[in-house]
Amino acid sequence: MTRPPGEGAPPPEFKFEIDEATAHGQYANLAVITNTQQEFILDFARIVPGRNPRIVARVITSPEHAKALLVSLRQNLERFEVQHGPIRELRGGPHQDN
């Protein structure tokens, strides 16, 4: 039996480019996630005592890519915990989900 074109083929390999400022990254200790019917908006913010939270990065993506991100993040967390032990869950800490 033959497979339809593209089915079962390895995913394409990409050579990613990144500018220096983006490569340094941003520290975030708060995530605010909102969505519309067409997109998910992930705002990453930094909370510093005595100041208002400041959004340091915003990612806007499709529902399909948001779900793929969730699956990938779950797989990576599971591998991390196998190697390094359980990650304690934040209770009342800097996390927000809308």
MOWOVEN-V514889 format. One record per residue. N is the residue number from 1. RES is the residue in one letter. PSI is psi in whole degrees, 0 to 359 (NA if undefined). Layout:
{{N/RES/PSI} {N/RES/PSI}}
This chain:
{{1/M/135} {2/T/151} {3/R/148} {4/P/152} {5/P/133} {6/G/341} {7/E/129} {8/G/355} {9/A/150} {10/P/150} {11/P/151} {12/P/148} {13/E/137} {14/F/146} {15/K/105} {16/F/144} {17/E/146} {18/I/134} {19/D/163} {20/E/318} {21/A/318} {22/T/323} {23/A/331} {24/H/334} {25/G/176} {26/Q/137} {27/Y/133} {28/A/138} {29/N/21} {30/L/136} {31/A/131} {32/V/121} {33/I/124} {34/T/167} {35/N/156} {36/T/185} {37/Q/334} {38/Q/341} {39/E/160} {40/F/139} {41/I/119} {42/L/109} {43/D/126} {44/F/129} {45/A/163} {46/R/128} {47/I/125} {48/V/130} {49/P/135} {50/G/1} {51/R/160} {52/N/147} {53/P/144} {54/R/126} {55/I/125} {56/V/344} {57/A/145} {58/R/130} {59/V/127} {60/I/126} {61/T/169} {62/S/159} {63/P/323} {64/E/317} {65/H/326} {66/A/319} {67/K/320} {68/A/323} {69/L/316} {70/L/314} {71/V/314} {72/S/318} {73/L/318} {74/R/315} {75/Q/317} {76/N/321} {77/L/318} {78/E/316} {79/R/319} {80/F/313} {81/E/329} {82/V/319} {83/Q/321} {84/H/358} {85/G/170} {86/P/145} {87/I/128} {88/R/145} {89/E/141} {90/L/137} {91/R/110} {92/G/16} {93/G/192} {94/P/81} {95/H/136} {96/Q/137} {97/D/117} {98/N/NA}}
